[in-house]
Amino acid sequence: MFAFRPLGALPDVVRIEFSRHGDPRGWFAEVYKQSVFASNGIVAEFRQDNHSKSAEKGTLRGLHYQLAPFAQGKLIRVISGEIFDVAVDIRESSATFGHWASTVLSAAESAMLWIPEGFAHGFQTLVADTEVTYKTTFEYSHSHERGIRWDDPTLRIPWPIREAVLSERDRGWSTLTKR
């Protein structure tokens, strides 16, 4: 069983909760079923799976996106640890352009996040040794990759851990208005 809940002010970003069926051996869960997703408005052909492990608490990855024609929708799930996950609407014609929404995802719960094409995505680990998997609707293209500064003053995202652990690439992105 699935529950689809739009996330805050961005109705296209959806938190998806799923059921776990357990017994003394552990549990089993269906985490993706194309027909159920489609009947809830999420029609996607996934073309790449990614898996990241962040060793340090406070690791921040993002805010990333790809330009068309390689813009990516993402289905994100935490398989170990916990993250603060953020989506930013970068669709210039959208009424919610520049708005963002966030949620906490953890391996302890049965939930994931759908972020469609047209959004930047980033997350910060809330515990050490966090692993995140996500499916994308297009393959990674280096020449189409872009990003927005994690601490963009116009977005004012309240990252839980202010002393973020960042890659050099993520330190160098421009703000939303200068991208």
C-alpha positions in Angstrom: 0.0 0.0 0.0 1.2 3.5 -0.9 0.3 7.0 0.2 1.2 10.0 -2.0 1.4 13.3 -0.2 2.4 16.6 -1.9 5.2 18.3 -0.1 4.4 21.7 1.3 4.1 24.6 -1.2 5.4 22.4 -4.1 2.5 20.1 -5.1 4.6 18.4 -7.8 7.1 17.2 -5.2 5.6 14.2 -3.5 6.5 12.3 -0.4 5.6 8.6 -0.9 5.0 6.3 2.0 4.8 2.6 1.6 3.9 -0.3 3.8 6.3 -2.9 5.3 5.1 -6.4 6.0 7.1 -8.0 8.8 7.5 -11.2 10.7 10.2 -12.5 13.0 12.6 -12.7 10.1 12.4 -9.0 9.2 10.2 -7.2 6.7 9.4 -6.9 3.0 8.1 -3.9 1.1 7.1 -3.0 -2.4 8.8 0.4 -3.0 7.9 1.0 -6.6 4.9 -0.2 -8.7 4.6 1.6 -12.0 0.8 1.2 -12.2 0.2 2.7 -8.8 2.6 5.6 -9.4 1.0 6.3 -12.7 -2.5 6.3 -11.2 -1.2 8.9 -8.8 0.2 11.2 -11.5 3.8 10.0 -11.5 4.6 8.7 -14.9 8.4 8.1 -15.3 10.8 6.0 -17.2 13.8 5.5 -15.0 17.1 5.3 -16.8 19.8 5.4 -14.1 20.1 4.3 -10.5 22.6 6.0 -8.1 23.8 5.1 -4.7 25.8 7.5 -2.4 27.4 6.9 1.0 28.3 9.9 3.1 30.7 9.1 5.9 30.3 12.3 7.9 27.3 13.8 9.7 26.5 17.1 8.0 27.6 16.1 4.5 25.7 18.2 2.0 25.2 17.2 -1.6 23.5 19.7 -3.8 21.7 21.7 -4.9 22.0 19.8 -8.3 20.0 19.7 -11.5 20.5 19.1 -15.2 19.5 21.2 -18.2 17.1 20.0 -20.8 17.1 17.7 -22.7 18.7 15.8 -19.8 16.7 17.2 -17.0 16.1 14.5 -14.3 13.2 13.5 -12.2 14.4 11.7 -9.1 12.9 9.1 -6.8 15.0 9.2 -3.5 15.2 6.7 -0.7 17.4 6.4 2.3 18.6 2.9 3.0 20.9 3.7 6.0 20.9 6.8 8.2 18.9 10.0 7.8 18.8 13.1 5.6 17.2 16.5 5.4 16.1 16.5 1.7 15.3 19.7 -0.3 13.7 20.4 -3.7 13.8 23.9 -5.2 11.5 24.9 -8.1 13.7 26.2 -10.9 11.0 26.3 -13.6 11.1 30.0 -14.6 7.4 30.0 -15.8 6.2 28.4 -12.6 4.1 30.3 -10.0 6.3 28.6 -7.4 9.7 29.5 -9.1 12.3 29.9 -6.4 10.2 28.2 -3.7 11.5 25.2 -1.9 10.2 22.3 0.2 11.9 19.9 2.5 11.4 16.7 4.4 13.4 14.3 6.6 13.9 10.8 5.2 15.4 8.0 7.1 16.0 4.3 6.8 13.9 3.7 9.9 10.7 4.8 8.1 8.9 3.6 5.0 9.1 6.7 2.8 10.7 8.2 -0.3 10.6 11.4 -2.2 9.6 12.1 -5.9 11.1 15.2 -7.4 10.1 15.8 -11.0 12.2 17.4 -13.8 12.5 21.2 -13.3 13.7 21.1 -9.7 17.1 21.4 -8.1 17.8 18.8 -5.4 20.0 18.5 -2.4 20.3 16.8 0.9 22.3 17.0 4.1 23.1 13.9 6.2 21.8 14.0 9.8 23.9 11.1 11.0 27.2 9.5 9.9 27.4 6.7 7.4 24.2 7.6 5.6 23.4 5.8 2.3 20.9 7.2 -0.3 19.7 5.6 -3.4 17.8 7.3 -6.2 16.5 6.6 -9.6 16.7 9.2 -12.3 14.6 9.7 -15.5 17.7 10.6 -17.6 21.3 9.5 -17.4 23.9 11.8 -16.0 25.3 14.3 -18.5 28.4 16.3 -17.3 27.8 19.0 -19.9 24.2 19.5 -18.7 24.9 19.5 -15.0 24.3 22.7 -13.0 23.8 23.7 -9.4 22.7 26.3 -7.0 24.6 27.4 -3.9 23.4 25.5 -0.8 23.5 28.7 1.2 21.8 31.0 -1.4 20.6 34.0 0.6 17.5 34.4 -1.5 16.4 30.8 -0.7 17.2 30.9 3.0 17.1 27.1 3.4 17.5 26.3 7.2 19.9 23.4 6.8 20.0 21.6 10.1 23.8 21.5 10.4 25.2 24.9 9.6 28.8 23.7 9.3 28.2 21.6 6.2 30.7 19.2 4.8 30.9 20.1 1.1 32.7 19.1 -2.1 34.7 21.8 -4.0 32.2 21.5 -6.8 29.3 22.3 -4.5 31.1 25.2 -3.0 31.4 26.8 -6.4 27.8 26.9 -7.6 26.1 30.3 -8.3 23.0 31.6 -6.6 19.5 31.0 -8.2 19.4 34.5 -9.7 22.9 34.2 -11.2 22.7 30.7 -12.6 
